[in-house]
Amino acid sequence: MRPRSLALAAALAVLPLTAVSLGVTAAQAAPNPNAAAPRVSLPNTVTPAVAHSEKKGDVPADQQLSVAVSLKLRNTAELDRFLTAVATPGTPEYGRYLTPQQFTERFGPTQAGVEQVKAYLAAQGLTVGSVSDNRQVVNAHGTAEQIAKAFGTHESAYVDPQQQRTFFANDAAASVPADLADVVQGISGLNNHTVRTTRNVKPGTTPNATTAAPSGFGPGQYNGAYNLDKTGADGTGVTVALWEFDGYSSTNLKTYDSQYGLTGPAVSTVSVDGANYDSKPGEGQGEVELDSEIVRGVAPKATQLVYEAPNSDQGEIDMAAQIVADNRVSVISISWGSCEPDTTASSMTAVDNSFKQAAAQGISIFSASGDDGSRDCTRSTSGSTVKAVDFPASSPHQTGVGGTNLKVSGNAYSSESAWSTAGGGVSTVFAKPSWQTGTGVSGTMRTVPDVSSNADPASGFAIYTTGGWQVYGGTSAAAPLWSGYAAQFNQKAKAAGQPVLGEASPKLYAVANSSSYGTTFHDVTTGKNQDFSTKAGYDQVTGWGSPIADALNTALLGGTTPPPSGGCTPAQLIGNGGFETGTAAPWTASSGVVDNGTGEAAHGGSWKAWMDGYGSAHTDTLSQTVSIPAGCKATLSFWVHVDTAETGSTAYDKLTVQAGSTTLTTLSNANAATGFVQKSFDLSAFAGQTVTVKFTGTEDSSLKTSFVIDDAALNVS
């Protein structure tokens, strides 16, 4: 489920007034030494809706507004390294998750930074409210006039022509004084256009129909189909957070439990920013109850905490920060979202920063990928012609869950095809994470989803909500099913003395790229959404497919040793190792590196990677990310020719070869030879992992050296 909010607005062009047009002389226009300090613009702080909506006037100067000021994380390169290491079996940091306090001290904003922001807000007349425990969010409120002064904005009233509703928004990007630019990441709350919507769907033939008896899949069918009933786990001792913008009736949840003989801890509510919808749930009640009942059906003994927040950018940011700061859960299930083009990138970054903290603390997050296929903005002003994916499912620090149509035989798996409106595609905001590799994965941007399970309302789930039984589908049902699986896994992991699942995607991709893929996932290879078709391996409709839960547990519980794989299938993993395609792909290379010119010969064919050779200060890079199957012996080999105008044995120009952060060798002008030499390195230590092989050529300011790479291979056996 994702948010369907966004307005596009016809922006009013404001012509700048120059000194000449105002009749001001050059002397009069001279800089004022008493002028205000310079300000720095904060990018991505204007809702895209402004560009396509009709401006109706100014927001009253005395109207009260509330904002969330998001602060930047620190030591981000080290954080990225840690997140990779903590999720990678075999590393010293594997499974050594941080507490919230440890994360904040290493990577969070400083207390001094928080105080600097608070002092500035107060000086502008704003009332400073809460500060998140992880120091990432400072909340404040004041009049529109005070907000405009504090952030250099102007608040206007708009009408969204498609959604036919009014909203307010800042006309241009927010800004802060230059001395805050290194502290402040973004401002949210300057508009109230973007709202999160659910990702559930009911069968079109019987909309909103309720029945006295359940119809659709109950726990017996979906647990049996995905072998969730064969794991020997029920979620005991595990706590799951449900990420919600509406409320529920505990009576409805108890009716579901009674129908299927389920018992477990009572569901409880955690209020964010004062929100509590349970006394009078709204239109999203069915979503909240769907989430809870599916988690209950998979992991009945798990404790459920329903986090309820205001449906706004600020509410979402504050909910993310509160969940990770509370540190009471090891799984988060998200069935609400919005299409990326409808959401300010500044707000998405603020949420994703808390997701990074979740990953560092060992919290798994599963998010519904949307119910409008590869056109996630279909129900918003951006429209059905825009290829778009859903957020939070597009965040690289959670696992996006797509949708299928499941067929069963009794309670056993029969077959599965793609649900035609399952969300999936390519993010325009987030780059492809290092772990997102494998058959069918391509491009440089994050693709969605990662995994999938049943979501088609035609094969929907029996849900008790709003006083009756209904059939629900949507990726909102798929996300809590995977969250229930994670609760089962964490129970098993604890019993085995292993770390919890934590950030799931790196581990799921490692299994999917191993020889155990066929026994741990149902690879869905039929069906499509609007722009993408299913195929063997990964695809942008169903990801890697749906779980075979007991076998997937076995593979993941390999812990610090490679998951059981039943042997290694010999293969060569490097793509385009001879560069004869005439393009760099799937390598990532500096401009001009892949070359067929006559200045340097290739080892074989006519194309090669020619690095440096300019005779001036220059750096070239060449890299490719591969996944080495568990249980394999792996050998990297390549041919290299070093041609130089340097003399002597001093290393002026260097070629460094790395596997991940490990340096395999460093060559230099001192290694010059008349022909090619083959180099080989054992990468077996990376079995069961995804690793980037990287060549970096660095040349000083005089006398050229060329490093020529060709016929690279990574053989496993």
NORTA-V448050 format. One record per backbone hydrogen bond with DSSP energy under -0.5 kcal/mol. CO is the residue of the C=O (numbers start at 1). NH is the residue of the N-H. If there is no record, write none. Layout:
CO:NH / CO:NH
//
This chain:
1:199 / 2:338 / 3:339 / 6:381 / 9:11 / 11:13 / 13:15 / 16:18 / 18:22 / 19:24 / 20:23 / 25:29 / 27:30 / 31:33 / 32:35 / 38:178 / 40:176 / 41:43 / 42:45 / 44:346 / 47:50 / 48:9 / 48:51 / 49:52 / 50:53 / 52:8 / 52:9 / 53:10 / 53:55 / 54:159 / 57:157 / 60:63 / 61:145 / 63:144 / 65:142 / 67:69 / 67:140 / 68:70 / 68:188 / 69:138 / 70:185 / 70:186 / 75:79 / 76:80 / 77:81 / 78:82 / 79:83 / 80:84 / 81:85 / 82:86 / 83:87 / 85:88 / 86:95 / 87:89 / 88:91 / 91:94 / 93:96 / 95:97 / 99:103 / 100:104 / 101:105 / 102:106 / 103:107 / 103:108 / 104:108 / 107:74 / 110:114 / 111:115 / 112:116 / 113:117 / 114:118 / 115:119 / 116:120 / 117:121 / 118:122 / 119:123 / 120:124 / 121:124 / 121:126 / 122:125 / 126:128 / 127:141 / 130:139 / 132:135 / 136:71 / 137:132 / 137:139 / 138:69 / 139:129 / 140:67 / 141:127 / 142:65 / 143:147 / 144:148 / 145:149 / 146:150 / 147:151 / 148:152 / 148:153 / 151:175 / 154:171 / 155:59 / 156:169 / 157:56 / 157:57 / 158:167 / 159:54 / 159:161 / 160:164 / 160:165 / 165:160 / 167:158 / 168:192 / 169:156 / 174:42 / 176:40 / 177:180 / 177:181 / 178:181 / 180:183 / 180:184 / 183:72 / 186:70 / 188:68 / 195:5 / 197:337 / 198:2 / 199:476 / 201:473 / 203:206 / 204:207 / 206:209 / 211:469 / 217:462 / 218:221 / 218:222 / 219:223 / 220:224 / 221:225 / 222:226 / 223:228 / 223:229 / 224:227 / 226:549 / 227:230 / 228:231 / 234:301 / 234:302 / 235:238 / 238:303 / 239:330 / 239:331 / 240:305 / 241:243 / 241:333 / 242:244 / 242:307 / 243:335 / 244:309 / 248:250 / 249:253 / 250:254 / 251:255 / 252:256 / 253:257 / 254:258 / 255:259 / 256:260 / 257:261 / 257:262 / 258:261 / 268:306 / 270:308 / 272:275 / 277:280 / 282:285 / 283:286 / 284:287 / 284:288 / 285:289 / 286:290 / 287:291 / 288:292 / 289:293 / 290:294 / 291:295 / 292:296 / 293:297 / 294:298 / 295:299 / 299:302 / 301:237 / 303:240 / 304:268 / 304:306 / 305:242 / 305:307 / 306:270 / 306:308 / 307:244 / 308:272 / 310:312 / 312:316 / 313:317 / 314:318 / 315:319 / 316:320 / 317:321 / 318:322 / 319:323 / 320:324 / 321:325 / 322:326 / 323:327 / 323:328 / 330:364 / 331:241 / 332:366 / 333:243 / 334:368 / 335:199 / 337:197 / 338:391 / 339:342 / 340:343 / 344:347 / 344:348 / 345:349 / 346:350 / 347:351 / 348:352 / 349:353 / 350:354 / 351:355 / 352:356 / 353:357 / 354:358 / 355:359 / 356:360 / 357:361 / 358:362 / 358:363 / 359:362 / 360:98 / 362:364 / 362:502 / 364:332 / 365:399 / 366:334 / 367:401 / 370:423 / 372:375 / 373:424 / 374:388 / 375:378 / 377:380 / 377:383 / 380:383 / 383:386 / 385:387 / 386:377 / 386:388 / 388:376 / 389:340 / 390:394 / 391:338 / 392:395 / 395:398 / 398:400 / 399:367 / 400:402 / 400:450 / 400:451 / 401:369 / 402:453 / 403:419 / 404:406 / 404:455 / 404:456 / 405:417 / 407:414 / 407:415 / 408:410 / 409:411 / 409:412 / 412:409 / 415:407 / 417:405 / 419:422 / 421:373 / 425:448 / 430:446 / 433:436 / 435:437 / 438:441 / 439:538 / 444:432 / 446:427 / 448:425 / 450:544 / 451:402 / 453:404 / 455:474 / 456:459 / 457:460 / 460:217 / 461:463 / 461:472 / 463:465 / 463:470 / 465:468 / 468:465 / 469:211 / 470:463 / 470:472 / 471:203 / 472:461 / 473:201 / 474:477 / 474:478 / 475:479 / 476:480 / 477:481 / 478:482 / 479:483 / 480:484 / 481:485 / 482:486 / 483:487 / 484:488 / 485:489 / 486:490 / 487:491 / 488:492 / 489:493 / 490:494 / 491:495 / 492:496 / 493:498 / 494:497 / 502:504 / 503:507 / 504:507 / 504:508 / 505:509 / 506:510 / 507:511 / 508:512 / 509:513 / 511:514 / 514:517 / 516:519 / 516:520 / 517:520 / 517:521 / 520:548 / 521:523 / 522:524 / 522:546 / 523:525 / 524:535 / 526:418 / 527:534 / 532:529 / 539:543 / 541:403 / 542:545 / 543:539 / 545:452 / 546:522 / 547:549 / 548:552 / 549:553 / 550:554 / 551:555 / 552:556 / 553:557 / 555:558 / 556:559 / 558:561 / 568:570 / 571:573 / 571:716 / 574:577 / 576:579 / 577:712 / 579:582 / 584:587 / 587:589 / 588:623 / 590:593 / 593:595 / 593:610 / 595:608 / 608:595 / 608:610 / 609:611 / 609:709 / 611:707 / 618:699 / 620:697 / 621:590 / 622:695 / 623:588 / 624:693 / 626:628 / 626:691 / 627:629 / 628:688 / 628:689 / 629:632 / 633:717 / 634:683 / 634:684 / 635:715 / 636:681 / 637:713 / 638:679 / 639:710 / 640:677 / 641:643 / 641:708 / 642:673 / 643:706 / 650:652 / 653:669 / 654:698 / 655:667 / 656:696 / 657:664 / 657:665 / 658:694 / 659:662 / 661:663 / 662:659 / 662:664 / 665:657 / 667:655 / 668:671 / 669:672 / 677:640 / 679:638 / 681:636 / 681:683 / 683:686 / 684:687 / 686:689 / 689:628 / 691:626 / 691:693 / 692:660 / 692:694 / 693:624 / 694:658 / 695:622 / 696:656 / 696:698 / 697:620 / 698:654 / 699:618 / 704:645 / 705:613 / 706:643 / 706:708 / 707:611 / 707:709 / 708:641 / 709:609 / 710:639 / 713:637 / 714:573 / 715:635 / 716:571
//
